[in-house]
Amino acid sequence: MGMAETKKALRAAARERRAAAAAAAPAAGEQLAGRIGALGLPRPKIVSAYIAMRDEIDPMPLARRLAENGAEIALPALVDGIMEFRRYAPGN
């Protein structure tokens, strides 16, 4: 099997695992947001997040919780083929 075929197979397997995880724990994003305080992490000033697609865990509950505690949220955007991060205000 060549490199391209190997990568294709690995991506397919990862999609299947992600779909199974999403089906097993559909509220994972909310659960993560609820546990963030228990981790004892320092309060971040800026946090990068993303908009979940398909079966990806949704980081927005966590982003909202962090924003409520003063963090700025940044989302990636492609501008002329270059990724940059833009400020995001949850709820707007």
C-alpha positions in Angstrom: 0.0 0.0 0.0 1.4 3.4 -1.0 1.5 6.5 1.1 -1.6 8.0 -0.4 -3.6 4.8 0.2 -2.3 4.6 3.8 -3.3 8.2 4.6 -6.7 7.6 3.1 -7.2 4.5 5.2 -6.0 6.2 8.4 -8.3 9.2 7.8 -11.3 6.8 7.3 -10.4 4.9 10.5 -10.2 8.3 12.4 -13.6 9.3 11.0 -15.1 6.1 12.2 -13.6 6.4 15.7 -14.7 10.1 15.9 -18.3 9.1 14.9 -18.3 6.3 17.5 -17.1 8.7 20.2 -19.7 11.3 19.3 -22.4 8.7 19.4 -21.2 7.4 22.8 -20.9 10.9 24.3 -23.1 13.5 22.5 -22.8 16.0 25.4 -19.0 15.8 25.6 -18.6 19.5 24.8 -20.9 20.5 27.7 -19.2 18.0 30.0 -15.8 19.4 29.2 -17.0 23.0 29.9 -18.4 21.8 33.2 -15.1 20.3 34.3 -12.7 23.1 33.2 -12.7 24.7 36.7 -11.7 21.5 38.4 -8.5 21.3 36.4 -6.9 24.2 38.2 -5.5 25.8 35.1 -4.6 29.5 35.0 -7.1 31.7 33.4 -6.2 32.2 29.8 -6.3 35.6 28.1 -6.8 34.4 24.6 -8.1 31.0 23.5 -8.4 29.6 20.0 -11.4 27.5 19.2 -13.1 26.1 16.1 -16.6 25.6 14.8 -17.3 21.8 15.0 -18.1 20.0 11.8 -19.8 16.6 11.5 -18.8 14.4 14.5 -16.1 16.7 16.0 -16.5 17.6 19.7 -18.1 21.0 20.0 -15.7 23.4 21.8 -18.2 26.2 21.9 -19.6 25.4 25.4 -16.0 25.6 26.7 -15.3 28.8 24.7 -18.5 30.4 26.2 -17.4 29.4 29.7 -14.0 30.8 29.2 -15.4 34.0 27.7 -17.7 34.4 30.7 -14.5 34.4 32.8 -12.8 37.1 30.8 -10.9 35.2 28.0 -11.0 36.4 24.4 -12.0 33.8 21.9 -10.3 33.5 18.5 -11.5 31.5 15.5 -9.4 30.5 12.5 -10.3 32.1 9.1 -8.7 31.5 5.7 -8.0 34.8 4.0 -6.5 34.6 0.6 -5.3 31.1 1.4 -3.6 32.2 4.7 -5.0 31.2 8.1 -5.4 34.0 10.5 -7.3 34.2 13.8 -10.2 36.6 14.4 -11.8 37.6 17.6 -15.1 35.9 18.2 -17.8 37.0 20.8 -20.0 34.1 21.7 -23.7 34.9 21.2 -23.0 37.6 18.5 
